[in-house]
Amino acid sequence: MKILHTADWHLGKRLDRFSRLEEQVSVMEEIIMIADEENVDLILIAGDLFDNFNPAVEAVELFYKTLKRLSQNGKRPVIAISGNHDSPNLINAPDPLARECGIILIGHPKAEIAPFGTEYFKIINSKEGFIEIEIKNLDFPVRILHTPYANEIRLKEYFGENKEEEINKVLSQTWKNLADEFCDEAGINLLTAHLYMNKKGSVILEEPEGEKPIKIGNADLIYSDSIPEQIQYTALGHLHGFQNIGTKEKPVIYSSSPLCYSFSEAGQTKYISIINAEPGKAVSYEKIALKNGRTLVRKTFTSVEETVQWLQENPNTFIELTLESETFLTADERKLIYQSHNGIVHLIPKVKNRESGEEVSQEINLNQDIETLFKDYFKSKNNGQGANEELMNLFNEILNT
């Protein structure tokens, strides 16, 4: 069978003042197209479906429309779990209706999905944190251990106050009990979770910039050796870069977000994972690059002319732009830069230190008039660089207002 693993959609997410909804529509279309072209039998979406607990109507609409099309109107099971950006109750709310379309939404850890069936598949076993699915045209069952994100309160509820010590122990034991009871070599055995997971002894993986952290020190760090031996593939969500923290024979995969969502991800290629699996054998997987969406770029220039030229040559980007110069940008220069490109997220002027033998006084005479005080203050904060005429005119305008 073939399985598609994706995660961290963050539908409704913005980049500063810029909406990403149009790009998200485009990349969702791309994921649907890949699922259909690859003729996958099952879809796993490993959390952070939305970017916040109260997503906009447009984001919710895109989510349901995408799931319905991924499920091919009920022919293909789609399983989506909540992440740390999602409201578990919001994810759970439409579940009875979603099941009619072959979609299983799981908001809470330890959720128990009531058995049900459609024309094309049915849940034949269910327990807290586990489902077993029988899919039409497959002569073996698919077993899935599922662990949506649990917040601080739920972690304490499930694991006690000594979370750092207990979380690995409890998860490991819970997963082992389920795997020992249900996961033999007569079926496909999978785990999907939205957790911060790492291999023991490996370098600590960085959480994405702008992402709500779920690792506080090592307290929320789950180790991959907690995964039961029977599990053939682990589908993770939370980290936005594609990586395998397991082995070639038993992959533990972060499939990546479908778009670059912060400038710490600038230059990253985004992927989905396509898994080929059969009972009793090692799986193989292929990462397929996603091509839609704007590229995020961090660039530094030393002249306005060079900046404008690059901006005009690279229109389909979001850019964090640093401009190093001897003097501060004028209003006309800023205007020219912003007119050259519609995706400038940050413009960071950086005035170079002037080589000078003069020492800047560290004391400011507070008995001076306000304009002179401002000039002295400005110099003290900018390595001796004085305020230009335009800035002083603006200062006086504010002062007089």
Steps between C-alpha positions, in 0.01 A plus 500: 500500500594865463466762776538878475637678808476877538489738799517857627264660250444804729200607295424868556859588589628844407851628443498831681238706308484256206228236463620159379151368421538518122826303521337250737216442253762436232713259707192308625408452134852367440473249789163377368649459153796298636267277705293425190796452265670266748168320557558488876278287722520705822578860605660592835506867611713534813368815667514881491215496252425866578726778623289595803213388721249728321581476129335730247198374307707483180759274668233265638330484160830417329569228759172317450502534123856364486420202723188417300699496177787304656245240612357483147155547653540208739697253287833559676543529881653825626621522860584842646618563856525830686828682570602762753350780285161327474196506724430131574129574538487678164672205333264251667178695436421393142626141542160321472426685175859463376481122537232491232773628266762253621675757722607421858580808714677442832534796738593352836769260619353170620199555270300187425337501156168316490512231231321591176513408135448640153462327165878506460648441845410428861654524845513144630679570830522807720652586835629815670776625269450225241296405193516206261361553152393255232524661155318365194732330248774447764524148643659614827401749775671832585570570869560860611618619841398868523627764744381858441674781688429524872538838672657560842175437690427174317859383535476542876161330497638202309858487623506671841706793621836338429443542129862492387555155644156355437404609147742266321423216740122534471493553124742212447292268716169611347629452145659165590177368654301594190763361262528173694122457496426592139814532284621171358657435159164426337431872450659843450600665831527880519536773762398862447570771760547873545795507737851634537696182439872441464745210485683443828849648490432706187534875464189676628283597203394865481132586513389736222533875556158640586369153591336458840768298682404165650849424627580675829855390578484122463171462684291440188763316299386155390764252391454285193596184690154529664348381170402131513699251295191399300451852353612511137464878444449796736330811356591807707396863499642817662844562345474675162799344322492151348714256698522137600598456866454124477674250276471407133315180596270669756464867402388761755417792275422868537342559158544883520249782465364556147626862488787695657333679789788698653833638381682232700363268229628720215637286218343175625332264255170368634380142454236239558593137566367208295541165677489156338408241761408135526458272801809353662750695288698821530324796340653726237419867465550777250496871577327701230584870478218754509545778246218745565524807722735795525865453587622665823834678462738681735722742305753769589594783260733797519331733249145602417560446126617142553204438731242629252650298215485173698145571618379559146667179381345285780133595526356169635673518839452621853814674613670606822721776368805646676656808342847595621598859420702795624191711569140444595246434225306802380124491456544500121736202517257306720217585262701381199585171671140425602371595154740247345351195673173398665647239735736694727419372849784671688730781392793527740728803448848442638734801520865398477735613777706793380871472553583799709768592748252714691359357817126538547418660832307274732352798689214713375439854626135499606488881511505527118191579291283204393626494139865483604415241764335285233806530273730396784272213599481381141880502471535307825272225367649483150876478543554873458290523180307828496134536405452621143298808400192301408491330838544832681216653299279209601606539864410871495169428332410255777623742764290785361193280469 
